Amino acid sequence: MFLPHISLADLEQTFFSKVLPKTLQLFDNLMYELSSEAKGLTSQNTELRCTVRNLLQTMVQLLETLTGCVRYLCTLQECVPLESIRTLPSSVLYVIKNTFTHCKDSESVYCGHLHLISDLLQAMFKETYSLQKQLMELLDMISMDSTSTEDNITDMVSVIHTVLEICSVISNMDHALHANTWKFIIKQSLKHHSLLQCHLKHSDILSGLCKDTLLSFQSCLQLAEQMKMSEIQEGTDLRLFQKTVKLCRFFANSLVHYTKEFLSFFSDSCSQLHQLFLQIYSKFPPSLYAPEILEVHRDEISRVFLVALDPLINQLLPFTPFMEQVLSEKLDLPAEQQLPQCLILITIMDKLSSQPEEVQTLWNTGKSLSLFSALFFSFQQCSGELSLPVCLPEVISTGQPAAPITLYHYVCVHLCSFIASTPPSHFPQLEYALLDAVLGSSMITSLLAMDSWCFLARYGTAELCAHHVVVIAHLIKSWPSDSYQVSALGVLLRRMLFLMAPDHQVEFAHKFLPEEVENLAVWQHISLKALNPDLRKRVACQLCVAGLAQCRRWLNSRRALGELRPVNTALSVLLAACNFAGDTLEAELQASVLGVLSQFWSFLQAKQVSEEPSLQQTLCLLLHLLEFFIQALDAELITQVFALQSSLFRLDPPDHIRLAMVDFLSSMGKVFIPQEAQRQVVPQLSCLFASLLADQTWLIHQHALEAFTHFAEETSHEDIVPQCLNSEETKNKVVSFLAKMRQVEETIEARIERMKQERIICSAQLMKKDGELESTGEPLAKRACHPPSEEQYKSAVGTMEGAVEAVKLLLRKGSPPAWLAVKLEALHTAIATLRDSVR
């Protein structure tokens, strides 16, 4: 070779700048001829085949020559300045990229006649591989520092970007080549970090890394799925699977290293990183959308790849744009990415406790959503996974192996652990998220919030628990009693009272006096079992007295249906007193309660009950109360109760009435029906049971089976039992229930598919409902105007009192905004005006 005879300083000017452009022209001509001649290649046309082979042989020789040039430069002991070989890298990379592209497209280029030239094509690929390897070795020898010229920086940036383009060409051709090419990009980017950081296309490099990581991960899953289907767990497929998993780990490590150095340039690329996690977890167990793979393969992917990817989240936690992306209200994720989003948020929660305070503040306060609120929202979207339910591994006891637990249990454990590490300064965001979730429309999300809130009450101070109980009680008083939010708050209040210190329970009873009518709305939700025996007895007695007084006022008045709400509240309070403290009530008081209950049945009419929701609630409460007094009912009252139920059942009552009937019928097993009532009651009882056992609503049917079983076990009227089973189908269902036999055995695959379909249907219904709410349409017909009742005034004033308490709470937690004083002054004036108007 003549290169050794040219000095290094003269190489570019004397040789490379003159020869390489001509070399590229020759290369382009060869490529053009190859592409043109290859179209007509056949085994019969020997002349054309010879021409194509000669062209390929020439191409291999050209590649060998270029490799020789680069190899010579690598043997030089001295440092090679980039300006001495400026033309070489770009020219060689051009050849490499186009040759690899030709090899990749060879199936289509050679029109199915690849076997005629496969040996030369393979030689061309190998020589290109060697040329790239040699060039990377040469470029690795080049040193750049602060004195490097702008041209040198531009050339190195161009090299890295061109190698990035080569990565996209070779991604599915060879694992080692692919990994080494990416290794070069990462190494050179980090090596010349200070010089190149402002010039590199970071978003393109990150996009390429994410794309190739996902492609490798998908290849792992495909191989694992093939091995499960073929039931072959060794051999070529297994070795290829293991190599691909290691390639995934390489990409994960590359992402971690690159992100660590260039994170500040990723402001506009956080959605790519977020999507990377979402797509990986959406295709991996326990996702409903993951392929079926063996546990051993799942564990290897998790142990080798996912563990390597985990540090990436640690690096992204302090980065505000990533936080804004993950906690955005406008993600609008598809169904398969809802669980991954939930798991990402849980992972972030697990890591935050070890982060500096400013990072915790970043996530706990958020921009549009806090981390708490985002988790509850994400959890709510996982309806299919919660219904199935999917399970995740969790270490329950120290030193024990991880055991599978349900998604609900998993989220609850990790959320409570995070709450335990949350600084008190972030409690406003926590309390807001808990209350918002409790009041939300998703029952299971509301339950998660309640469980978490109860953990907070137990983990925190007794004063914190007492304060929360008082706030919840005020909210219940200020909310309309027929809203579902009050039901949720009532459940939470009932649970929280068990966690209160005894002295705080006494204070609560003084603050919300049971004998005052306006406090009955609170006490109807409380289990008196939470109170100590003395306090329980006193409160139960006071509640009964207040509840009876309220019922008698209505019974002795004109009995207007519009005034039933406080009556239903009174009945609820009586039910709470009887259920949770009935053994402490004196006989005289019990007799008074039963006497008042009996008066209601004399005017209840089936048609009116079927049309009036408030009367339906009254009936349900009366039926539940009669269960407590079931053995004290006389013949006349039993006859009235069954007559109404039978008449009402013919009018197809709603489900909540049917459930109340089921519970009442269950308690009838304890009763000997008086002789004078049997002729009328027994046929009605058996008919009601038969109808409820045949109900098509699964919840009612299941409750009816349980109720009938209890009735049959306890009743002394054994002749009634067969009368209730009026069909062979009903009889078979009861027998299967008693034998604990499943009616239908659903496969896991069928159940998963059903969950997916249910999610689609529910989402469509919610969207339809939202559209109906947003549409203007025709105005609703006006209802008749009635003068406001006393209860409405009390409810409005209670709302004002609750708002005042909320403002007091906010003032204790921090300094108020400047406008607050002006607003309070305006409210003071408005209240004074209201006061003057009622005088």
Disulfide bonds with the S-S distance in Angstrom:
none
